Amino acid sequence: MPGELRTHSVVVGNVCCGVPAEDVSYLLGRLCEWLNGPDFQASEGSVIGMETVYAILRAVVAHLYLAWGSPIW
């Protein structure tokens, strides 16, 4: 279901297994902490509009992390 965390195991082909379902919530929380942490924040006194640049960067990084082989899905 869209918007809900999975509660079952997943395998892609016979090659890649996702993390156990019981770890998904924790790992997704860690991803959100990282994306909302200091690595993706504009520094004080930075150019106006940098908050928008960092928001776009967070979106791109999150998408790539999930689409390019994150074991969370």
Secondary structure as UniProt FT lines:
FT   TURN            2..3
FT   STRAND          11..12
FT   TURN            13..15
FT   STRAND          16..17
FT   HELIX           21..35
FT   HELIX           38..40
FT   TURN            44..45
FT   TURN            48..49
FT   HELIX           50..67
FT   TURN            68..69
FT   TURN            71..72
//
